[in-house]
Amino acid sequence: MRIAILSRNPRLYSTRRLVEAGEKKGHEVDVIDTMHCYMDITSARPSVRYKGKALPKYDAIIPRIGASVTFYGTAVVRQFEMMGTFSINESVAISRSRDKLRSLQLLSRKGIGMPRTGFANHPDKIDDLIKNVGGAPVVIKLLEGTQGIGVVLADTKKSAEAIIEAFMGLNASILVQEFIKEAGGSDIRCLVVGGKVVAAMKRQAPPGEFRSNLHRGGSASLVRLTPQERKTAVDAAKTMGLNMCGVDILRSNAGPVVMEVNSSPGLEGIENATNKDVAGMIIDFIAANAANATARKTRTKGKG
């Protein structure tokens, strides 16, 4: 099977591990810089071009698209989809999960646990926005933030109002969420592949920090999930339409609540914490499902 990994940096741990796992299982794996792809959009023979040439026919792609290049990256994924290539995560699902507001609304509609969240453009009563999520302390997030960047904890109502006014003065879109104090600065990252949690780790924020992201100095350790936590992670992935993703959960007094669903989760932390070959599991899922998709297309053509 021929697989392309859409990644801007072939030296990243996750990209390297996927290449290693794919080649170990006998597949041909190429790393393609998403932003250097360009598309020939035609009804006859749509193609993706790269470095002056049309890319070969790939059986499957693994999008590793950064948040800052979501628009162009998903356009490239759509082009591959038009060409009949299997993508572990479809373009529409990636876009859906990258929109923090939309993803929270979808989770809410499905009844999946999540923190009380407020969103407004220019509320006349900022104090009412804060009150409706349970009052201070509150967590204020930029819609476009990633890896804990653009996330602020406001301890008091006065500081929350000042932060919200400052962000709105910059015309930034923000979310205001209740602070889950009982989580103790930790969260759980669940790695979901093919509708199953294949690995999970607990991430703990360093002293004096409430953000548990490993990029911000958090530590990772093995964790045992409850059945409810496992179901919440799987339901969140299904709601987003993602075959492979990281689901971040907080343990609250009301049960597990989903903070984020990440369509391009890093593999280093969770593989090291769990000692599991997550990259290999991803490749196995692609091999099985890309082959099934090809078989279905062949049967459909035969009937015609």
C-alpha positions in Angstrom: 0.0 0.0 0.0 1.2 3.5 -0.8 0.6 6.1 2.0 1.3 9.8 2.1 1.7 11.7 5.3 0.7 15.4 4.9 3.2 17.1 7.3 5.2 20.2 7.1 8.2 18.7 9.0 9.4 15.2 8.4 11.6 15.4 11.5 8.7 15.7 13.9 8.3 12.7 16.2 4.8 11.9 15.1 5.7 12.0 11.4 8.8 9.9 11.9 6.9 7.3 13.9 4.2 7.0 11.3 6.8 6.6 8.6 8.6 3.9 10.6 5.4 2.0 11.5 4.2 2.1 7.8 7.5 0.9 6.4 7.9 -1.8 9.1 4.5 -3.2 8.0 5.6 -3.3 4.4 4.0 -0.1 3.0 5.6 2.6 1.0 5.3 5.9 2.9 6.0 9.4 1.6 6.0 12.7 3.6 4.4 15.6 1.6 4.6 19.2 2.7 1.0 20.3 2.6 1.7 23.9 1.9 3.9 23.1 -1.1 1.1 21.1 -2.8 -1.0 22.8 -5.5 -4.1 21.5 -7.1 -5.3 20.9 -10.7 -9.0 21.2 -10.2 -10.8 19.7 -13.1 -13.8 17.4 -13.6 -11.8 15.0 -15.9 -8.6 14.2 -14.0 -8.2 16.1 -10.7 -4.7 15.9 -9.3 -2.4 17.2 -6.7 0.9 18.6 -7.9 4.1 18.8 -5.9 7.5 20.3 -6.9 6.5 20.6 -10.5 5.0 17.1 -10.9 1.7 15.3 -10.4 1.8 13.2 -7.3 1.4 9.4 -7.8 -1.7 7.6 -6.9 -1.9 7.1 -3.1 -4.1 4.5 -1.4 -4.3 6.5 1.7 -3.3 9.8 3.3 -2.7 10.8 6.9 -3.3 14.5 7.4 -1.0 16.1 10.0 -2.3 19.6 9.5 -1.4 22.4 11.9 -4.2 24.7 13.1 -2.6 27.7 11.4 -2.9 26.1 8.0 -6.3 24.5 8.4 -8.0 26.3 5.5 -5.4 25.3 2.9 -4.6 22.0 4.4 -8.2 20.8 4.3 -8.4 22.0 0.7 -5.5 19.6 -0.1 -7.3 16.8 1.7 -10.5 17.4 -0.2 -8.5 17.2 -3.5 -7.2 13.8 -2.5 -10.7 12.7 -1.6 -11.9 13.8 -5.1 -9.2 11.5 -6.5 -10.6 8.5 -4.5 -7.8 8.4 -1.9 -8.8 7.2 1.5 -8.1 9.7 4.3 -8.0 8.6 7.9 -9.7 11.8 8.8 -12.0 13.5 6.2 -11.6 17.2 5.4 -15.1 18.1 6.7 -14.3 16.3 10.0 -11.0 18.2 10.4 -12.7 21.5 9.8 -15.5 20.7 12.2 -13.1 19.8 15.0 -10.9 22.9 14.4 -13.8 25.2 15.0 -13.9 25.3 18.8 -17.3 26.9 18.9 -18.9 24.6 16.4 -17.4 21.5 18.0 -18.7 22.5 21.5 -22.2 23.1 20.0 -22.1 19.6 18.4 -21.0 18.0 21.6 -23.8 19.8 23.5 -26.4 18.7 21.0 -25.3 15.1 21.5 -25.5 15.4 25.3 -21.8 14.8 25.8 -20.3 16.2 29.0 -18.6 19.5 28.6 -17.8 22.6 30.8 -20.5 25.3 30.9 -19.4 27.7 28.1 -20.4 31.2 27.0 -19.7 32.9 23.7 -20.5 36.4 22.6 -19.4 39.1 20.2 -19.9 42.2 22.2 -22.1 41.5 25.2 -23.9 44.4 26.8 -23.5 42.7 30.2 -20.1 41.0 30.5 -20.9 40.2 34.2 -24.0 38.2 33.0 -21.8 36.2 30.6 -19.5 35.3 33.5 -22.4 34.6 35.9 -24.0 32.2 33.4 -20.9 29.9 33.4 -20.9 29.7 37.2 -19.0 32.9 38.1 -15.3 33.4 38.8 -12.8 31.8 38.5 -13.4 31.3 34.8 -11.2 30.2 31.9 -11.1 32.5 28.9 -9.9 31.0 25.5 -9.1 32.5 22.1 -11.0 30.5 19.5 -7.8 30.2 17.4 -5.5 29.2 20.3 -3.6 25.9 20.3 -1.3 24.0 22.7 -2.5 26.1 25.7 -1.6 29.4 24.0 -4.4 32.0 24.3 -5.9 30.3 27.4 -6.2 32.5 30.5 -7.5 31.7 34.0 -9.2 34.7 35.6 -9.5 34.3 39.4 -11.9 37.1 40.1 -14.9 38.7 38.4 -13.0 42.0 38.0 -10.0 40.4 36.3 -12.3 38.3 34.1 -14.1 41.5 32.9 -10.8 43.2 32.2 -9.4 40.3 30.2 -12.7 39.9 28.2 -12.8 43.6 27.4 -9.1 43.5 26.3 -9.7 40.6 24.0 -12.8 42.2 22.6 -10.9 45.4 22.1 -8.7 43.4 19.7 -11.7 42.0 17.9 -10.7 38.5 19.1 -13.3 35.8 19.3 -13.3 34.2 22.7 -15.0 31.5 24.8 -15.6 31.8 28.5 -15.8 28.5 30.4 -16.3 27.4 33.9 -13.1 26.4 35.8 -13.1 22.8 36.8 -11.2 23.2 40.1 -11.5 19.6 41.2 -9.5 18.5 38.1 -6.4 19.8 40.0 -4.6 21.0 36.9 -4.7 17.7 35.2 -6.6 16.2 32.2 -6.7 13.0 30.4 -5.7 12.6 26.7 -7.5 9.7 25.1 -6.2 8.5 21.7 -9.2 7.2 19.7 -8.6 5.1 16.5 -11.5 3.4 14.7 -14.0 4.0 17.4 -11.9 2.6 20.2 -9.7 4.2 22.8 -6.3 2.6 22.1 -4.2 4.6 24.6 -4.7 7.1 27.4 -2.5 9.2 29.6 -2.9 11.7 32.4 -1.3 15.1 31.9 -0.4 17.1 35.0 0.3 20.8 35.0 3.5 21.9 36.7 3.2 23.8 40.0 1.6 27.2 39.6 0.1 26.4 36.2 -3.4 25.2 35.4 -2.7 24.2 31.8 -1.6 20.6 31.5 -0.3 20.7 27.9 3.0 18.9 27.5 4.2 21.9 25.4 3.8 24.0 28.5 5.8 21.8 30.8 3.2 19.3 31.9 4.1 15.7 32.8 2.4 12.5 31.4 1.7 9.2 33.1 -0.4 6.1 32.5 -4.0 6.3 33.6 -6.9 3.8 33.9 -10.1 5.0 32.4 -13.5 4.5 33.8 -16.2 3.0 31.4 -17.9 6.4 31.4 -14.6 8.2 30.4 -14.0 5.7 27.6 -17.5 6.1 26.3 -17.2 9.9 26.4 -14.0 9.9 24.4 -15.5 7.5 21.7 -18.8 9.5 21.5 -16.8 12.7 21.1 -14.7 11.3 18.3 -17.9 9.9 16.6 -19.6 13.3 16.9 -16.8 15.0 15.1 -16.7 12.3 12.5 -13.0 11.6 13.2 -11.5 8.1 12.7 -8.4 9.1 14.6 -8.1 11.9 17.2 -7.1 12.9 20.7 -9.9 13.7 23.1 -9.0 15.8 26.1 -11.2 15.1 29.2 -11.3 16.6 32.6 -12.6 14.7 35.7 -15.3 16.9 37.2 -17.7 16.3 40.1 -20.4 15.8 37.5 -18.4 13.2 35.5 -16.1 13.5 32.5 -16.2 16.7 30.5 -14.6 17.1 27.1 -12.3 20.1 26.6 -11.1 19.5 23.1 -11.1 17.0 20.2 -7.8 17.2 18.3 -7.7 15.8 14.7 -3.8 15.8 14.6 -2.8 14.6 18.1 0.9 14.3 18.9 2.1 10.7 19.5 5.3 11.3 21.5 3.8 11.9 24.9 1.2 9.1 24.7 3.5 6.5 23.3 6.2 7.2 25.9 3.6 7.2 28.8 1.8 4.1 27.7 4.6 2.2 25.9 2.1 1.4 23.2 2.7 1.4 19.4 0.0 3.9 18.6 1.6 4.7 15.2 1.3 1.0 14.3 -2.3 0.9 15.3 -3.0 3.9 13.1 -1.3 2.2 10.1 -3.2 -1.1 10.8 -6.5 0.8 10.7 -5.6 2.6 7.5 -4.6 -0.7 5.8 -7.8 -2.4 6.7 -10.1 0.4 5.8 -8.4 1.7 2.7 -8.5 -1.9 1.3 -12.2 -2.2 2.2 -12.9 1.1 0.5 -11.1 0.0 -2.6 -13.1 -3.3 -2.6 -16.4 -1.5 -2.3 -15.5 0.8 -5.3 -14.5 -2.3 -7.4 -17.8 -4.0 -6.6 -19.7 -0.9 -7.5 -18.0 -0.6 -10.9 -18.6 -4.3 -11.6 -22.3 -3.8 -11.1 -22.3 -1.0 -13.5 
